[in-house]
């Protein structure tokens, strides 16, 4: 029985569309994975000494202090990213398997998920270093197992609360609130939680508590799934109550308005674009790392423009990166309806420009850091509107991975979207303004640098019609390939 | 209205469509039948410039389809679910298509109002997005959307599949009326021989990408088609079945 499940799993993994990329990308991905494994392992080994170097007496105590945030962050991340194991259950339902076996199998699948084993790359080496450094072996082992039990608890908590936004967002707000309180020395939750984590080490048997909790959660998840394993129960895809919206205020934009209305609905009603747009909002705060001394290299003059581009470019970089893939599920309609290709591309451009303008207004809080900081951001916005918006659209012509709107699984980057051409095209988005700025900065002054960058943006804006003609040609050339690619399921 | 010349489509060594010459006059209700892989959807996709012809071209009302976009204003189609925008409600979808085709809300309302029977109360005001409708209801919405904006050419791939019997009968009436009274050129493909013979005045049979029959529909057409599909092309299979 188990053999069948394994066999299915094996095939679904090796036959998945994303695995069928070409060899070069596979090798590149392999190196990428290797890099992260090594980096985490080094972090695990090095963390002990780094913390010690930073002047903390006992690195274990230090780690224990912040573990609560680590676990909260992990849970947060899982909630957004980890997919529930229900997807492949349907075809198994009417086959001669026992229901409980199917549930065990589905839950077992989550156990070996990436979200669980990546933690080992940090905790395993860290624990080994603790042992080598002469910590009480029984304590370390107990601590280690307790932590893994907690990580797996997160796994099953996530299974249980999946898609319950009403539970998730208040808790997320609470955790963030606690973090802010701690930062301003109002209230320190870690004083209470640290002693719990310390207890796992000092009083070894307490490690049995999270393990018992884990067993309990597993059975809760098991029962929950088993009792909901009906097509009209837990396996039902959720239907939201739809409400027609007119958004008539956009009608004044004529044909563009029609598309903009659609794009707004796209963002509002689909999980993946919604997540991406929320993430793009975070870019607004990226500038805080600059000039504040938080990260040393970022205080260099050329890095300032790098930050400025990012602050207003969040939407452009995240959402724009997948234009026109957002429309992939109905691309054939768009291509055969009464739409001029040029209008279609232009509507995407408008969307990016409007979002950039909104970010620019929202970024006005940088005025607190002086008029110069905001001027730099304005320059970045001009460059984004005039130059980067075109580059993004150009890159879009080569993005050929369909987007599954309802799933968040690949919200953080898509292997197929990551091809050579899009990568090359993303370089000028960031490097070019830095180079232009450097040219002005080193020959004349930093003001000249900013003026140069702004000029590049204005030039791009001035020639936008010619640029569109070129972009349109490329889209048309790629049209058939794109339609074909979008027909493949994500 | 639609002239097809030397049209072919090959993938590698396999030719999936090869039509030397096919003329479809304006206002004709044209039926395309053939087994799976005969090239029906390929032909329709070429008509909509969704795939590139290997050789030849289609000229739709004087516009060469693969070089100009000017056929779009008077041509509409419903091929499959990829012509629906899943996150819109049916009403929003109709208005969206309407706006693209220069129809205001009142025009669209009037048109979809006349299809109330066809919708059978399952499309409008259901508080559901298109993606949450059943396959048959999705199809109803897609078919009606293809009538918005008085197109001169309507292309429907397998419109009868997934529809319930009542809706099938109603659709037949609608299609006949479109061609007869509004001078619309209607292109329909189907696996159901009785439906096409009933609706279409002309039926073309595709087999392995080639036109093998071009029939003006008459009382004998259904029989002729049944004989063709029953054995003409697959004598071995029929022989085996008969032995059993």
Interface residues (C-beta under 8 A of the other chain):
Chain A: X237 X239 X240 X241 X242 X243 X244 X245 X255 X258 X261 X262 X265 X266 X269 X270 X329 X330 X331 X332 X333 X335 X336 X337 X338 X339 X340 X341 X405 X406 X480 X483 X484 X486 X487
Chain B: X48 X49 X50 X51 X52 X69 X72 X73 X75 X76 X77 X79 X80 X82 X83 X84 X85 X86 X87 X88 X89 X91 X92 X96 X97 X99 X100 X101 X102 X126 X127 X128 X129 X131 X132 X149
